[in-house]
Amino acid sequence: MLRHVIAPSRRFTKASHDVVRHPRLSSDAKILLLYVQGLPEGTPCKPLSELAKKLGIKGRAYQKAKEQLVAHGYVHEWRSQGDRGRWVTEQLVANTPVTSEQAADLRGAPPTTSPPSTQIPTVGEPAARTVGGCKPVEDHSDKTTPHPPSEARPTTDPEPEPTPRPADSHQLARAERVLLSLRNTRRELHLGVREARALAVEAVKWLERGLSESDLRQALLAERPEGGVRSAFGFLRYRLIQKLPADPGPPPLPQLPSPAALVVCSSPGEEHVFRPLGEETECAPCRQATARATFYGAPAPEPDRIPWRERFAKIEVNQSCPGG
């Protein structure tokens, strides 16, 4: 391995090998810790999440890096609720691992750049300064709940759009065949198999609206642009979408003829009405009676109506007297 190292004379950060070579810290966690360690004195205290955003560490990557730093004692947090219901998060970032008890002691001590004294608990070996002695505050003014606010989670993916109804495979094959045949008429409309298959979904809509394959082909070949076609796929996709004919909708229901109006029968007798089928002036029963009277010369007598009991009695008498 070749090495060419020039140590910077200013604007550099001393990094511990325990951090740089830590086997269980990711690169994001190491870079975030070194970035906080290298902040100049007097830098306003900001939440760790805002500092991570400056490094491009956001969402799930930040959460993972923070979890690693918390798990190995480099970051400690305390949440408390003020008098007005606002939740405040205090963070402590150290360049050496500290326990919860040591972090609690450091939380109450003022920040210092001198080696730890006997009044401040000594953590590890004396160092130039302990990183993160201030108390950055995360503003949760818009949340007044009885429970501490949860950690920010990465934004979830938007809900997928509903999948359109799959077209008939036979219709897709017809549309794909039309699209592939365009190359025979105009070479600039040459499509590959995958391109034609992708456009067939839009072309099927034309066939579903009653157009034939010939109509679809003529619509795609008509009105050639003056400057030519630079992209066959883009040109045909635009035309399929923009020139899509209107949906004809369901066929109209057949209109039934309205019934004729009731008229008064012109035959003598009791007045009554009927609904004529044509231009007749008499109802059907009256016309039949008139026809019988014309044929027989007089109205045919109506047969006597014998009650059913008498008919059965007559049948029984005839059966009991075979010779009668």
C-alpha positions as CSV (number, residue, x, y, z in Angstrom):
1,M,0.0,0.0,0.0
2,L,1.3,3.4,-1.0
3,R,0.7,6.4,1.3
4,H,1.0,10.1,0.7
5,V,-0.1,12.1,3.7
6,I,0.2,15.8,4.3
7,A,-0.9,16.8,7.8
8,P,-3.0,20.0,7.6
9,S,-1.6,23.0,9.6
10,R,-5.1,24.4,10.5
11,R,-8.8,23.6,10.3
12,F,-8.5,19.9,11.3
13,T,-10.0,17.6,13.9
14,K,-8.1,15.2,16.0
15,A,-9.9,11.8,15.8
16,S,-9.5,9.0,18.2
17,H,-8.6,5.6,16.8
18,D,-11.3,4.1,19.0
19,V,-13.8,6.0,16.9
20,V,-12.2,5.7,13.5
21,R,-11.6,2.0,13.9
22,H,-14.8,1.1,15.8
23,P,-16.1,-2.1,14.3
24,R,-19.7,-1.5,15.2
25,L,-20.1,2.1,14.1
26,S,-21.2,2.8,10.6
27,S,-19.5,5.4,8.4
28,D,-22.4,7.8,8.9
29,A,-22.2,7.4,12.7
30,K,-18.4,8.1,12.7
31,I,-18.7,11.1,10.4
32,L,-21.5,12.6,12.5
33,L,-19.5,12.1,15.7
34,L,-16.3,13.6,14.2
35,Y,-18.3,16.5,12.7
36,V,-19.7,17.4,16.2
37,Q,-16.3,17.0,17.7
38,G,-14.8,19.5,15.3
39,L,-17.3,22.2,15.8
40,P,-15.6,25.4,17.0
41,E,-16.1,26.9,20.4
42,G,-19.1,29.1,20.7
43,T,-21.1,27.3,18.1
44,P,-24.8,27.6,18.9
45,C,-26.2,24.4,20.2
46,K,-28.5,22.7,17.6
47,P,-30.2,19.3,17.6
48,L,-28.2,16.4,16.3
49,S,-30.7,15.9,13.5
50,E,-30.0,19.4,12.1
51,L,-26.3,18.8,12.2
52,A,-26.8,15.5,10.4
53,K,-28.8,17.2,7.6
54,K,-25.8,19.4,6.8
55,L,-23.9,16.2,6.2
56,G,-26.6,14.7,4.0
57,I,-27.6,12.1,6.6
58,K,-31.3,12.0,6.7
59,G,-34.2,9.7,7.3
60,R,-33.5,6.1,8.1
61,A,-29.7,6.6,7.7
62,Y,-29.7,9.2,10.5
63,Q,-31.9,7.1,12.8
64,K,-29.5,4.1,12.3
65,A,-26.4,6.2,13.0
66,K,-28.0,7.7,16.1
67,E,-29.1,4.3,17.4
68,Q,-25.5,3.1,17.1
69,L,-24.1,6.1,18.9
70,V,-26.6,5.8,21.7
71,A,-26.0,2.0,22.0
72,H,-22.2,2.5,22.4
73,G,-22.4,5.4,24.9
74,Y,-21.5,8.3,22.6
75,V,-24.9,10.0,22.6
76,H,-27.3,10.4,25.6
77,E,-30.7,12.1,25.6
78,W,-33.2,13.3,28.2
79,R,-36.7,14.4,27.6
80,S,-38.8,16.6,29.9
81,Q,-42.0,18.6,29.8
82,G,-42.0,22.2,30.9
83,D,-44.7,24.2,32.7
84,R,-46.5,25.1,29.5
85,G,-46.6,21.5,28.2
86,R,-43.7,21.9,25.8
87,W,-41.4,18.9,25.5
88,V,-37.7,19.6,25.6
89,T,-35.0,17.2,24.5
90,E,-31.5,17.6,25.8
91,Q,-28.6,15.8,24.0
92,L,-25.1,15.0,25.2
93,V,-22.5,14.0,22.6
94,A,-19.1,12.7,23.8
95,N,-16.0,11.7,22.0
96,T,-15.5,8.8,24.3
97,P,-18.1,6.3,25.6
98,V,-19.7,7.3,28.8
99,T,-22.2,5.5,31.0
100,S,-25.7,6.8,31.9
101,E,-24.5,7.9,35.4
102,Q,-21.5,9.7,34.0
103,A,-23.6,11.4,31.3
104,A,-26.1,12.5,34.0
105,D,-23.2,14.1,36.0
106,L,-21.9,15.8,32.9
107,R,-25.4,17.1,32.1
108,G,-25.4,19.1,35.3
109,A,-21.8,20.5,34.8
110,P,-21.0,23.6,32.7
111,P,-19.1,23.1,29.5
112,T,-15.3,23.2,29.9
113,T,-12.3,23.1,27.7
114,S,-9.8,22.3,30.5
115,P,-8.9,18.9,31.7
116,P,-11.5,17.4,34.1
117,S,-10.9,18.6,37.7
118,T,-11.7,16.8,40.9
119,Q,-15.1,18.4,41.1
120,I,-16.2,17.1,37.7
121,P,-16.2,13.3,37.3
122,T,-13.3,12.2,35.3
123,V,-14.3,10.3,32.2
124,G,-11.5,8.3,30.6
125,E,-8.2,9.9,30.0
126,P,-7.7,13.7,30.1
127,A,-8.6,15.2,26.8
128,A,-8.6,18.6,25.1
129,R,-12.3,19.1,25.6
130,T,-15.4,17.0,26.0
131,V,-17.7,17.3,23.1
132,G,-21.3,18.2,23.6
133,G,-21.4,19.8,27.0
134,C,-24.3,22.1,26.0
135,K,-28.0,21.4,26.0
136,P,-29.5,21.7,22.5
137,V,-33.2,22.1,22.5
138,E,-35.6,20.6,20.0
139,D,-38.7,22.7,19.6
140,H,-41.9,20.7,20.1
141,S,-44.1,23.7,20.6
142,D,-46.7,22.3,18.3
143,K,-47.1,19.2,20.5
144,T,-48.6,19.3,24.0
145,T,-49.3,15.7,24.8
146,P,-48.9,13.9,28.1
147,H,-46.3,11.6,26.6
148,P,-42.8,12.5,25.2
149,P,-42.8,12.9,21.4
150,S,-41.5,9.9,19.5
151,E,-38.5,9.9,17.3
152,A,-38.8,11.2,13.8
153,R,-39.3,8.3,11.4
154,P,-38.4,8.3,7.7
155,T,-41.2,9.3,5.5
156,T,-43.1,6.3,4.2
157,D,-43.5,5.8,0.5
158,P,-46.7,7.2,-1.0
159,E,-49.6,4.8,-1.4
160,P,-49.4,3.1,-4.8
161,E,-51.9,4.2,-7.3
162,P,-54.7,1.7,-7.9
163,T,-53.8,-0.8,-10.6
164,P,-56.0,-0.4,-13.7
165,R,-58.1,-3.2,-14.8
166,P,-56.0,-5.6,-17.0
167,A,-57.1,-5.5,-20.6
168,D,-58.1,-8.6,-22.6
169,S,-55.1,-10.5,-23.8
170,H,-56.7,-10.9,-27.2
171,Q,-57.2,-7.1,-27.4
172,L,-53.6,-6.5,-26.3
173,A,-52.3,-8.8,-29.1
174,R,-54.4,-7.0,-31.7
175,A,-53.1,-3.6,-30.5
176,E,-49.5,-4.8,-30.4
177,R,-49.9,-6.2,-34.0
178,V,-51.1,-2.8,-35.2
179,L,-48.2,-0.9,-33.6
180,L,-45.6,-3.3,-35.0
181,S,-47.1,-3.0,-38.5
182,L,-46.5,0.8,-38.6
183,R,-42.9,0.2,-39.6
184,N,-44.1,-1.2,-42.9
185,T,-45.6,2.1,-43.9
186,R,-43.3,4.6,-42.2
187,R,-39.8,3.5,-41.3
188,E,-39.5,6.3,-38.7
189,L,-42.2,4.6,-36.6
190,H,-40.2,1.5,-36.0
191,L,-40.9,0.0,-32.6
192,G,-39.3,-2.8,-30.7
193,V,-41.3,-5.6,-29.2
194,R,-41.0,-4.2,-25.6
195,E,-42.0,-0.7,-26.8
196,A,-45.0,-2.0,-28.7
197,R,-46.0,-4.1,-25.7
198,A,-45.9,-1.0,-23.4
199,L,-47.9,1.1,-25.8
200,A,-50.5,-1.6,-26.4
201,V,-52.1,-0.8,-23.1
202,E,-53.0,2.7,-24.4
203,A,-53.9,1.4,-27.9
204,V,-56.4,-1.1,-26.4
205,K,-58.5,1.8,-25.2
206,W,-59.1,2.7,-28.9
207,L,-60.2,-0.8,-29.7
208,E,-62.5,-1.0,-26.7
209,R,-64.3,2.1,-28.0
210,G,-65.4,0.4,-31.1
211,L,-62.6,1.3,-33.6
212,S,-61.2,-1.3,-35.9
213,E,-57.5,-2.1,-36.4
214,S,-57.6,-0.2,-39.7
215,D,-59.1,2.9,-38.0
216,L,-56.4,2.7,-35.3
217,R,-53.6,2.4,-37.9
218,Q,-54.9,5.3,-40.0
219,A,-55.2,7.5,-36.9
220,L,-51.6,6.9,-35.9
221,L,-50.3,7.4,-39.5
222,A,-52.3,10.6,-40.2
223,E,-50.9,14.2,-39.9
224,R,-47.2,13.6,-40.2
225,P,-45.3,16.3,-38.3
226,E,-43.3,18.7,-40.4
227,G,-40.0,18.1,-38.6
228,G,-40.3,14.4,-38.7
229,V,-40.4,12.0,-35.8
230,R,-37.4,11.9,-33.5
231,S,-38.8,9.3,-31.1
232,A,-41.3,6.7,-32.4
233,F,-42.2,5.7,-28.9
234,G,-42.8,9.2,-27.6
235,F,-44.7,10.3,-30.7
236,L,-47.0,7.3,-30.7
237,R,-47.6,7.5,-27.0
238,Y,-48.5,11.2,-27.2
239,R,-50.9,10.5,-30.1
240,L,-52.5,7.6,-28.4
241,I,-53.3,9.6,-25.3
242,Q,-54.2,13.0,-26.9
243,K,-56.2,11.7,-29.9
244,L,-58.2,9.1,-27.9
245,P,-61.8,9.3,-29.2
246,A,-64.6,10.0,-26.7
247,D,-66.3,7.0,-25.1
248,P,-69.5,6.4,-27.0
249,G,-71.1,4.9,-23.9
250,P,-73.9,2.3,-23.8
251,P,-76.3,2.1,-26.8
252,P,-79.5,4.0,-26.3
253,L,-82.6,1.9,-25.3
254,P,-85.1,1.4,-28.1
255,Q,-88.0,3.8,-28.0
256,L,-91.3,1.9,-27.7
257,P,-94.3,3.4,-29.5
258,S,-96.7,5.2,-27.2
259,P,-100.1,3.5,-26.9
260,A,-103.1,4.9,-28.8
261,A,-105.6,7.0,-27.0
262,L,-109.0,5.5,-25.9
263,V,-111.9,6.1,-28.2
264,V,-115.7,5.5,-27.8
265,C,-117.0,2.5,-29.7
266,S,-119.5,3.6,-32.4
267,S,-121.6,0.4,-32.3
268,P,-125.2,0.7,-30.8
269,G,-125.7,-0.4,-27.3
270,E,-124.1,0.6,-24.0
271,E,-121.4,3.2,-24.4
272,H,-117.9,1.9,-23.9
273,V,-114.4,2.7,-24.9
274,F,-111.5,0.8,-26.5
275,R,-107.9,1.3,-27.7
276,P,-107.8,1.0,-31.5
277,L,-104.9,-0.6,-33.3
278,G,-105.5,1.4,-36.5
279,E,-108.3,3.6,-37.7
280,E,-111.2,1.3,-36.6
281,T,-114.2,2.9,-34.9
282,E,-115.6,-0.3,-33.3
283,C,-114.1,-2.6,-30.8
284,A,-113.3,-6.2,-31.6
285,P,-116.4,-7.8,-29.9
286,C,-118.7,-5.3,-31.7
287,R,-117.1,-6.0,-35.0
288,Q,-117.5,-9.8,-34.5
289,A,-121.2,-9.3,-33.6
290,T,-121.7,-7.1,-36.7
291,A,-120.0,-9.8,-38.9
292,R,-122.2,-12.5,-37.5
293,A,-125.3,-10.4,-38.1
294,T,-124.3,-9.7,-41.6
295,F,-123.6,-13.4,-42.4
296,Y,-126.6,-15.0,-40.6
297,G,-129.0,-12.1,-41.2
298,A,-129.6,-11.9,-37.4
299,P,-127.5,-12.0,-34.4
300,A,-126.5,-15.5,-33.5
301,P,-128.2,-16.6,-30.3
302,E,-125.8,-17.2,-27.5
303,P,-125.8,-20.8,-26.1
304,D,-127.6,-21.4,-22.9
305,R,-125.2,-21.6,-20.0
306,I,-126.0,-24.7,-18.0
307,P,-124.6,-24.8,-14.4
308,W,-121.9,-27.4,-14.0
309,R,-123.9,-29.4,-11.4
310,E,-126.7,-29.9,-14.0
311,R,-124.2,-30.9,-16.6
312,F,-122.7,-33.6,-14.3
313,A,-126.2,-34.8,-13.4
314,K,-127.1,-35.2,-17.0
315,I,-123.9,-37.1,-17.7
316,E,-124.6,-39.5,-14.8
317,V,-128.1,-40.1,-16.1
318,N,-126.8,-40.9,-19.6
319,Q,-124.3,-43.4,-18.1
320,S,-126.9,-45.2,-16.0
321,C,-129.2,-45.7,-19.0
322,P,-127.0,-47.2,-21.8
323,G,-129.8,-47.8,-24.1
324,G,-131.4,-44.4,-23.7
